Amino acid sequence: MGDVRQLQDEHAAAIAKASAQEPSIQALTSQATTSASGKNVNILELPAVTLTCEKDELVIQEHAAATKKSRSCCSVTPPRRLPPGSVPFYNILWAYITPDRNYLCIDFAEETSPKKHQLIVRQLEFPLPSATSHEREPLLSPPSIPPPSAATLDAFVARVLDLAYPSPIQRRKRAWVLVNPQAGPGGADKIFEKKVRPIFEAARMPLTVIRTTYSGEAVTLAQDLDISGYDIAVPCSGDGLPHEVFNGLSERPDAKRALSKVAVCHIPCGSGNAMSCNLYGTHRPSLAALAIVKGVPTKLDLCSVTLQDGERLTSFLSQAYGLIADLDITTEHLRWMGAARFTYGFLTLAIRKKTYPCDVAMKVEVVGKEEIRGHYARGVKGAESEVGNGEASGEGEGEGEGDGMPGLKYGTVNDKLPEDWEVVPHEKLGSFYCGNMAYMAPDANFFSAALANDGLLDVITTDGDISLWKNINLQLGVESGHFFDNPLVSYRKVSAFRLTPRYQDPNGVISIDGEARPFAPFQVEVHKGLGLTLSKRGVFEAPGPHGWDEVTTTERLRA
């Protein structure tokens, strides 16, 4: 392990040195990507290998004759026996020709093993015809293959970068990185340095790294951030630090502009890691890092939460009351258990069969599970079509116009309740859970019909007086993906709601993005696409409600 780490350190130093000598990003993007004939350079014949740009991968074909003559057809750092037969463009971080024009180098992220779910940075190094080295035997091109010209080499490198970073993916994102050393079980510092930084640096991303020292510090840091200097904010933590960043940006005088310009991402280092699970489909730090490097700009709905004391918060993830809120907050002292804390907390609370009487008023927009499936199908199809056309996904509320946060369409929790809202009294509520994303933790897909920017929140309610066995089945349904279809689950899509607890409970809990808030009435209103993030495909990585793609097929047949 120490040898691998040393090689990674040496590789990082080599990257830093090469980056200083490489052309600027402006020069690279303006570089010709075509040969003299005007066609894209998709094939490069070198003395020992042929490199071919296929649809989704760079194919590496070794020449048999060259391989017999020399073992230096190419080298891989850290070393391995043979170069890969192909490298997915998604995994390619950078490509360049060394300043002496002797080698073509390709940095890429490779999985250490299928079971470890961890990536490390490797480098392929291909000698060019002019290369001479005491360590490598010179290779002569076969008579039928003329040496590639300098223009052809430059065009091929530019072509590889174009395919590795297709529109709308941005290269060399300027990253503002926040590391919370106390996140989850701890160790976020080590996670960032060993598993994330090497990938960011290999992708030539300028980094500013700040280590937070106390809870709430990121709010102030985001308020004072020079947003002109950064493209993305990258909290390395659980879901608490992204919550702070969104709230800091929301409290700025130029809140709309800040939220629409700086994409808030997430490196999972906590116990829940919901944001990473939704955007990148993983809670593994190195896989999330690669997904950020290759992320698609995606508009994200944000919510305004108003409290009785007049405070207005920004929520990006969830709001909870009842068993789920108790589970989220009362297990804080068990962070050392990681995600297992939620399972333990659920079993402890479910046995008690506690109920949480309240009144819920909602502005319901989509009701009925079949209608929700159809809404989800249309949303996914639209988002994937935008990304397929090289566009960012989603539309934003205001698109950065004006100052501060958007106004509240429905007022605050202290204002008169709108007449067109549906009021639902709950005498024996078990859980009220409202989600802006699908996953609330790894394998906890509570809101399978959630969309990143449909301007709606997903609300589920369950009763609290059901048997322990039924409660356990509900929990198992979350993990298996059948929670949405369970008849004990009420599921709606709303644009706003107000929740009023029936009784004052000194031990009562309200959870906003997993953070405890005063046990009192609160109101939530969604702002369509107000925030910006990066995702893999312009949609959440959750699989969606069972049968949602069949809805799409039915609609296509009816058209």
Salt bridges, closest charged atoms under 4 A:
ASP9 OD1 - ARG5 NH2 3.47
GLU22 OE1 - ARG172 NH2 3.54
GLU22 OE2 - ARG204 NH2 2.80
GLU45 OE1 - HIS63 NE2 3.65
ASP107 OD1 - HIS11 NE2 3.32
ASP107 OD2 - ARG204 NH1 2.77
GLU110 OE2 - ARG80 NH1 2.25
GLU110 OE1 - ARG122 NE 2.36
GLU125 OE1 - ARG136 NH2 2.52
ASP154 OD1 - ARG101 NH1 3.12
ASP162 OD1 - ARG171 NH2 2.52
ASP189 OD1 - ARG211 NE 2.41
GLU193 OE1 - ARG197 NE 2.86
GLU193 OE2 - ARG211 NH2 2.66
GLU201 OE2 - ARG197 NH1 3.26
ASP231 OD1 - ARG174 NH2 3.03
ASP254 OD1 - ARG252 NE 2.89
ASP254 OD2 - ARG257 NH1 3.79
GLU311 OE2 - ARG517 NH1 3.94
GLU332 OE1 - ARG335 NE 2.84
GLU332 OE2 - ARG341 NH2 3.36
ASP359 OD2 - ARG502 NE 3.10
GLU370 OE2 - ARG373 NH1 2.73
GLU384 OE2 - ARG537 NH1 2.60
GLU397 OE2 - HIS527 ND1 3.16
GLU399 OE1 - LYS299 NZ 3.70
ASP420 OD2 - LYS363 NZ 2.68
GLU422 OE2 - ARG492 NH2 3.79
GLU427 OE2 - ARG502 NH2 2.97
ASP454 OD2 - HIS375 NE2 2.93
ASP454 OD2 - LYS493 NZ 3.16
ASP458 OD1 - LYS493 NZ 2.64
ASP465 OD2 - LYS428 NZ 3.81
ASP485 OD1 - ARG373 NH2 2.22
ASP513 OD2 - HIS243 ND1 2.67
GLU541 OE2 - ARG537 NE 3.04
GLU555 OE2 - ARG378 NH1 3.05
